[in-house]
Amino acid sequence: MEKAIITSTNEGMKVLGITVIGDIKSAVHDALYSRIQLMPEYTDHTTLEECLTALIFWENQLKIEENYKYIGPEMFRWLAFFSKNLKNGKIKEITHQLLELPELLFFRLIPYQKNIKNKLSFSIRLAYSGKGIRFIQLDNIIKKDLNHNGLVRIDMNKDECFLSCSGGVFPLETKEILNQLDGYRKDKKFWIVDKKVFLHQSGNILFNMVNELNLIASEPLSSNEELRIIQYNELFSVKYASIISTIKKGYKYIKKYAPSVYKETIDSLKGITLLNGKRFVGSSDIWYHGIALLNPDNSWSKITFADHLIHESAHTILHKINELTPLLLNPFDLLNVSPIRKDPRPLYGTFHATFVFMKLAQFFENVEEKIPLDKKQENIPKTDTEEVLFRLNRHIKGFYDGMQILAEHALFTSSGYRLFEEMNTYRIALLKRHPNPNYTKYQNAFSDYVI
């Protein structure tokens, strides 16, 4: 019997996705019809709002389980920065983002091509300002050097899609384009969970995300993590073939011991980006919603991966909840205390950490209960049992510490207080089973966690 508070993710993801597209449409409208003078290189994309309206309609028609993959984490990130730039009147940044948006919309529109009633025409940027940012997906499809640097035109209707530029007019096979995109690759080696979770290793917005993360991931301890995205050809090396195999075992481990947590995890995390760097372990963010960035090595076991997959899934779930219904009235209050970690953390970060610790404690309690029974049937290594106990006790300690900090300092919204009460109900029950986390079980941390 699983001890778990299951948070529905699919319906929330659909609502959040449609909300994000609606917010993008509003932001575009505000920019295009304001008195802001955009830079000369911007060509007014008259169909932007039409595309966004169509996306909102089509997203509403989709089955819940199909919805999220067509929204894409890039849309969340685009909105986060555009709203900020629009508020601050940053003309250059606004212009560049409006140049980016049609490319993002193009890939969102492809799956709906058969539903297009009227012809859509819009411009996208094939290469940008001579900086070598290439529209790689189209380069691979056309397989010609277009010798073009600037805006190209896309014409799209129900049956056909064409790219027009100074080099000529090129028909585009949208099925082939989908096969070039992350998450649509035919090669099963790029899927972690078949047609559910994919390896997301390319894209301009992903590169920007990692570059920024590189500077902030370990502040104030470090200002440069030397993070690097693992290239697709590296995934076939012995090192990463082994890592990918262990990630898959991690998912199977979650499914074996807590099927509902497994479903929750694959519903909330749609992609995994593998990185290489120094201290950085893992991350997920509302600005790149649905993607977990991990920096694993060959020492990570299936249990280690299970831990981090649930960890990033929990962050993603709470981001979704907070975006739809904010949890705290004082989210940015910076305290000198935080659960387990020694560096100060704002209260919203503490809420996140505490929620994550709760999810992990729930999972490893399930594992701890079932391992004795499994030992009678399977040859479970002693190291597995030791790792489970380390993680269980560490996460219980973090959960207790976090709940204490929230109880003393958090000013909750009504929805935040309801969630806190649910978490507190679990804390009271957990105290009866584990009144004092065993220090000897978590003092020697595994390499992926620092105490």
C-alpha positions in Angstrom: 0.0 0.0 0.0 1.6 3.3 -1.1 1.8 6.1 1.4 1.6 9.1 -0.9 -0.3 12.3 -1.6 -0.9 12.1 -5.3 -1.1 15.5 -7.0 -3.0 15.4 -10.3 -0.7 16.8 -13.0 -2.2 16.2 -16.4 -5.2 18.4 -16.2 -3.1 21.1 -14.5 -0.6 20.9 -17.3 -3.3 21.4 -19.9 -4.7 24.4 -18.0 -1.3 25.9 -17.5 -0.3 25.3 -21.2 -3.4 27.0 -22.5 -2.9 29.8 -20.0 0.7 30.4 -21.1 -0.3 30.5 -24.8 -3.1 33.0 -23.9 -0.6 35.1 -22.0 1.8 35.1 -24.9 -1.0 36.3 -27.2 -1.8 39.1 -24.8 1.8 40.1 -24.5 2.2 40.1 -28.3 -0.9 42.2 -28.7 0.4 44.7 -26.1 3.8 44.9 -27.9 2.4 45.2 -31.4 -0.2 47.8 -30.6 1.7 49.9 -28.1 3.7 53.0 -28.9 7.0 51.0 -28.6 9.1 51.6 -31.7 10.6 48.2 -32.6 14.0 48.0 -34.2 14.1 48.3 -38.1 15.0 44.7 -38.6 11.6 43.6 -37.2 9.0 42.8 -39.8 5.5 43.0 -38.5 4.2 39.4 -38.2 0.6 40.0 -38.9 -0.3 36.3 -38.3 1.2 36.0 -34.9 -2.0 36.6 -33.0 -3.9 34.4 -35.5 -1.4 31.5 -34.9 -1.8 31.9 -31.1 -5.6 32.0 -31.3 -5.5 28.8 -33.4 -3.1 27.1 -30.9 -5.4 27.9 -27.9 -8.4 26.4 -29.9 -6.5 23.3 -30.8 -5.0 22.8 -27.4 -8.5 22.8 -26.0 -9.5 20.1 -28.4 -6.7 17.7 -27.6 -6.8 14.9 -25.2 -5.1 15.8 -21.9 -2.3 13.3 -22.3 -1.5 14.6 -25.8 -1.6 18.3 -24.9 1.7 19.1 -23.2 4.1 17.8 -25.8 2.7 20.3 -28.3 3.2 23.3 -26.0 6.9 22.9 -25.4 9.0 24.2 -22.6 10.4 26.9 -24.9 7.0 28.7 -24.8 7.2 29.0 -21.0 10.7 30.5 -21.2 9.8 32.9 -24.0 6.9 34.3 -22.0 8.9 34.7 -18.8 11.5 36.9 -20.5 9.2 38.8 -22.9 6.9 39.9 -20.1 9.9 41.2 -18.1 11.4 42.9 -21.2 8.1 44.5 -22.1 7.6 45.8 -18.6 11.1 47.4 -18.7 10.8 48.8 -22.2 13.8 46.9 -23.5 13.3 47.5 -27.2 16.2 45.5 -28.5 15.3 42.4 -26.5 11.6 42.7 -27.4 12.4 42.9 -31.1 14.7 39.9 -30.9 12.0 37.9 -29.0 9.4 38.7 -31.6 11.8 37.4 -34.2 12.2 34.2 -32.3 8.5 33.6 -31.7 7.4 32.5 -35.3 10.0 29.8 -35.2 8.6 28.5 -31.9 5.1 28.7 -33.2 6.0 27.0 -36.4 7.0 23.8 -34.5 3.9 24.1 -32.4 1.7 24.4 -35.5 3.2 21.4 -37.4 1.2 18.7 -35.5 -2.0 20.6 -36.3 -1.3 21.2 -40.0 -4.3 19.0 -41.1 -6.6 21.3 -39.0 -5.6 24.5 -40.7 -8.5 26.0 -42.6 -7.0 29.1 -44.0 -3.4 29.6 -45.3 -0.9 30.9 -42.8 2.1 33.0 -43.8 4.7 34.2 -41.4 8.4 35.0 -41.3 11.1 33.2 -39.4 14.8 33.9 -39.1 17.1 31.3 -40.8 20.3 32.8 -39.4 20.6 35.6 -37.0 22.9 38.6 -37.3 25.8 36.6 -38.6 26.3 35.0 -35.1 25.9 31.5 -36.4 22.6 30.7 -34.8 21.2 28.3 -37.4 17.7 27.0 -37.9 19.2 23.5 -37.7 16.0 21.6 -38.3 15.3 23.1 -41.6 19.0 22.9 -42.7 18.7 19.1 -42.2 15.5 18.9 -44.2 16.4 21.1 -47.2 20.0 19.7 -47.2 21.2 22.7 -49.2 23.2 25.8 -48.4 20.5 28.5 -48.8 23.2 31.2 -48.5 20.6 33.3 -46.7 21.0 35.4 -43.6 17.8 36.9 -42.4 14.1 36.5 -42.5 12.5 33.7 -44.7 8.9 33.2 -45.3 6.8 30.1 -44.3 3.5 29.5 -46.1 1.4 26.7 -44.6 -2.0 25.3 -45.3 -3.8 22.0 -44.7 -1.8 20.0 -47.3 1.4 21.9 -48.0 4.2 23.9 -46.4 6.8 26.0 -48.3 9.9 28.1 -47.3 10.7 31.1 -49.6 13.9 33.1 -49.6 16.4 34.6 -52.0 17.7 31.1 -52.7 14.3 30.0 -54.1 11.1 28.2 -52.9 11.5 24.9 -51.1 8.8 22.5 -50.2 9.0 21.3 -46.6 7.9 17.8 -45.5 6.5 18.4 -42.1 6.7 14.8 -41.1 10.4 14.9 -41.8 10.7 18.1 -39.8 9.0 16.4 -36.8 11.5 13.6 -37.0 14.3 16.1 -36.6 12.8 17.6 -33.5 13.6 16.5 -30.0 10.8 14.2 -28.8 9.8 13.1 -32.3 12.9 11.2 -33.3 12.2 7.7 -34.7 15.3 6.3 -33.2 14.3 4.6 -29.9 17.7 5.4 -28.5 16.5 9.0 -27.9 13.6 7.9 -25.8 14.0 7.2 -22.1 10.4 6.1 -21.7 8.9 5.3 -25.1 6.9 8.2 -26.4 6.7 9.7 -22.9 10.1 11.0 -21.9 12.8 12.0 -24.4 16.4 13.2 -24.4 16.3 17.0 -25.1 19.8 18.0 -26.1 19.5 20.8 -28.7 17.8 24.1 -29.4 18.8 27.7 -29.2 16.6 28.4 -26.1 18.0 25.4 -24.3 21.6 26.7 -25.0 20.6 30.1 -23.6 19.0 28.4 -20.5 22.2 26.4 -19.8 24.4 29.5 -20.3 22.5 31.4 -17.7 22.3 28.4 -15.4 26.1 28.1 -15.7 26.5 31.5 -14.0 23.9 31.1 -11.2 23.7 27.4 -10.4 26.1 27.5 -7.4 26.0 31.1 -6.3 27.5 32.2 -4.0 29.9 29.3 -3.9 30.8 29.4 -7.6 30.2 31.8 -10.5 31.0 29.3 -13.3 29.9 25.7 -13.3 31.5 25.0 -16.8 28.2 23.4 -17.8 28.1 21.8 -21.3 25.2 20.1 -23.1 26.0 16.6 -24.1 25.9 16.3 -27.9 23.8 13.6 -29.6 26.8 11.8 -31.0 28.2 11.5 -27.4 25.1 9.7 -26.3 26.3 6.6 -28.1 29.6 6.5 -26.2 30.2 3.8 -23.6 29.8 6.3 -20.7 26.5 7.7 -21.8 25.1 4.5 -23.1 25.6 3.2 -19.5 24.1 6.3 -18.0 21.0 6.2 -20.2 20.5 2.5 -19.4 20.6 3.3 -15.7 18.1 6.2 -16.1 15.7 3.7 -17.6 16.3 1.3 -14.7 15.6 4.3 -12.4 12.2 4.7 -14.0 11.5 1.0 -13.6 12.5 1.2 -10.0 10.0 3.9 -9.4 7.3 2.0 -11.2 8.0 -1.2 -9.2 7.8 0.4 -5.7 5.3 3.2 -6.3 3.3 3.0 -9.6 1.3 6.2 -8.8 4.6 8.1 -8.3 5.9 6.7 -11.6 2.8 8.0 -13.4 3.1 11.4 -11.8 6.8 11.6 -12.8 6.3 10.8 -16.5 3.3 13.1 -16.6 5.2 16.1 -15.3 8.7 15.5 -16.8 8.6 15.2 -20.6 12.3 15.6 -21.3 15.7 15.1 -19.7 18.7 17.2 -20.7 22.1 15.6 -19.9 24.9 18.1 -18.9 28.5 17.9 -17.9 29.9 20.3 -15.3 31.5 20.7 -11.9 29.3 20.9 -8.7 25.9 21.2 -10.4 23.7 18.1 -9.9 20.2 18.9 -11.3 17.7 21.6 -12.0 14.2 22.3 -13.3 12.4 25.7 -13.7 9.1 27.2 -14.6 11.0 29.0 -17.4 11.8 25.7 -19.0 8.8 23.8 -17.7 8.7 20.0 -18.1 12.5 19.5 -18.6 14.9 18.2 -16.0 18.6 19.1 -16.4 20.9 16.5 -14.9 24.7 16.2 -14.5 25.1 12.5 -13.7 28.2 10.3 -13.7 28.7 6.5 -13.8 28.5 6.3 -10.1 24.8 7.0 -10.1 22.7 3.9 -9.5 19.2 3.2 -10.5 18.2 4.4 -7.0 20.1 7.7 -7.4 18.3 8.3 -10.7 14.9 7.4 -9.1 15.7 10.0 -6.4 16.5 12.8 -8.9 13.7 12.0 -11.3 11.2 12.3 -8.4 13.0 15.3 -7.1 12.7 17.3 -10.4 9.2 16.1 -11.0 8.2 17.4 -7.6 9.7 20.8 -8.4 7.8 20.8 -11.8 4.5 19.9 -10.0 4.9 22.7 -7.5 5.8 25.3 -10.2 2.6 24.3 -12.0 0.5 24.7 -8.8 2.1 28.1 -7.9 1.7 29.5 -11.4 -2.1 28.8 -11.4 -2.7 29.6 -7.7 0.2 31.4 -5.9 1.1 29.7 -2.6 2.9 32.5 -0.5 2.3 36.1 0.2 6.0 36.6 1.1 7.8 34.3 -1.3 11.0 36.3 -1.6 11.7 36.8 2.1 15.3 35.7 2.5 16.0 33.7 5.7 19.3 32.7 7.2 18.0 29.1 7.7 17.0 26.5 5.1 16.4 22.8 5.3 19.7 20.8 5.3 21.6 23.3 3.1 23.8 25.9 4.7 23.2 28.8 2.3 20.2 31.2 2.9 17.2 30.6 0.8 14.0 32.6 0.0 10.8 31.2 1.5 9.5 30.1 -1.9 12.7 28.0 -2.3 12.1 26.5 1.2 8.6 25.6 0.2 9.9 23.9 -2.9 12.6 22.1 -1.0 10.1 20.9 1.7 7.6 19.7 -0.9 10.4 17.8 -2.7 11.6 16.2 0.6 8.0 15.1 1.3 7.6 13.4 -2.1 11.0 11.7 -1.7 10.2 10.6 1.9 6.9 9.1 0.7 8.6 7.2 -2.1 11.5 5.8 0.0 9.1 4.8 2.8 7.4 2.6 0.2 10.7 1.1 -0.8 11.8 0.5 2.8 8.6 -1.3 3.6 8.8 -3.6 0.5 12.5 -4.4 0.5 12.3 -7.0 3.3 9.7 -8.9 1.3 11.7 -8.6 -1.9 14.8 -9.9 -0.2 13.1 -13.2 0.2 12.5 -13.5 -3.5 15.4 -11.5 -5.0 19.1 -11.0 -4.4 19.1 -7.4 -3.4 22.6 -6.0 -2.7 23.4 -4.6 0.6 24.5 -1.4 -1.1 20.9 -0.9 -2.4 19.5 -1.2 1.2 22.1 1.2 2.5 21.4 3.8 -0.2 17.6 3.6 0.4 18.1 4.2 4.2 20.5 7.1 3.5 18.0 8.8 1.2 15.0 8.1 3.4 16.6 9.5 6.5 18.1 12.5 4.7 14.8 13.4 3.1 12.8 13.0 6.4 15.2 15.3 8.1 14.9 17.9 5.3 11.1 17.6 5.4 10.9 18.1 9.2 13.3 21.1 9.1 11.4 22.6 6.2 8.0 22.3 7.8 9.3 24.0 10.9 10.7 26.9 8.9 7.4 27.3 7.0 5.3 27.1 10.1 7.4 29.9 11.7 7.9 32.3 8.8 5.6 31.6 5.8 2.6 33.9 5.1 0.3 31.6 3.1 -2.4 32.3 0.5 -5.5 30.3 1.0 -4.4 27.7 -1.5 -0.9 27.6 0.0 -2.3 27.0 3.4 -4.4 24.1 2.2 -1.3 22.5 0.6 0.7 23.1 3.8 -2.1 21.4 5.8 -2.0 18.4 3.6 1.8 18.2 4.0 1.4 18.6 7.8 -1.0 15.7 7.9 1.6 13.5 6.4 4.3 15.0 8.8 2.2 14.0 11.8 1.7 10.4 10.5 5.4 10.2 9.6 6.5 11.3 13.1 4.8 8.2 14.5 6.9 5.9 12.2 10.1 7.9 12.1 10.2 10.3 15.1 14.0 10.9 14.8 15.9 10.6 11.5 18.9 8.4 12.0 22.0 10.6 11.7 24.3 7.7 11.1 22.2 6.8 8.0 22.7 10.1 6.3 26.0 11.6 7.6 28.0 10.1 4.9 26.4 11.6 1.8 26.5 10.1 -1.6 28.3 12.1 -4.2 25.1 13.6 -5.6 24.1 15.3 -2.4 26.0 17.6 -0.1 24.9 17.8 3.6 
